[in-house]
Amino acid sequence: MKPAQVDKEVDCIGMICPLPVLRTKKALSDMTTGQILKILATDQGAEHDLPMFAKQTGNELIFTETDDEVYIFYLRRR
């Protein structure tokens, strides 16, 4: 379910791998447990990379969607 509140947003539109994952990692490091991060990306690799990143780091991927060619991910900080 799409979260009603987002605490921080990372715009990775136009960036290619590995920048969306690196920007996500940096943004999460400044957040506290339970906060929601919204990530926007256009790199097709992000569709696979960001869910894998979430799984490997223990952060919860709570919702994904696509709007035109923009992949949108919502992660809950562990």
N, C-alpha and C positions, 0 to 999 in steps of 0.2 A: 504494500500500500504506500502510495506517495505521501511523504511526511508533510504536515501542515506548516511546520516551522523549519527553517534552515538557518544554522548558526554561521556558516561561512561558505563562500562560493569560490571555486577555482575555474578560471576560464582558460582552457587549453586549446581553444579553437585555432586551427592552422598549425599546431605543433605536431611534430612526429615523434615516434618512439625514440628514446625512452622518456621524453619530457613530461607527458601527462602523468606517468607514474611518479617521477621525481617531484613534480609540483604537488601532487596529492600527498606524498610522504611528508614534504615540508609543511604543508598546511595542517596535516593531522598532528604534527609535533607541537604546534602552537595551541591545540585544542584540548579540552578536558573530556574525561569519560562521559559518554552519553550524548555529546554534541553531534549534530548532523552536518556533514560536508556534502555540498553539491558540486559535481565535477561536470564540466561541459567539454567535449572533445569531438574532433572530426576525424582523427586518425582511426582507420578501421582496426588497427591492432589494439586499440584501447578496449574494444568490445571483448577481447579475450584477456588482455593484460590487467585491466583494473579489477575484474572479478578474481583473478588469480592472486593479485596483490592483496586484496581484502582477505582471502582465505589464508594466505601465508602469514599475514600479520595479525590475524585474529580480529580485525575490524569487520563489522557486519555490513554486508551489502544489502540494503533494505529495499531498494527499488531501482529499476532501470527503465528507461524509455528512449525512444528515438523521435526526434522532431526534424523533419526533412533529412538532412545528412549529419545532424548533430546527435551524438550519443550523450545521454544524460544519466549520471549515476548518483545515487545517494548512499553515503556511507555513515554508519554510526561509529564514533570513536570508541575503542575498547577501553 
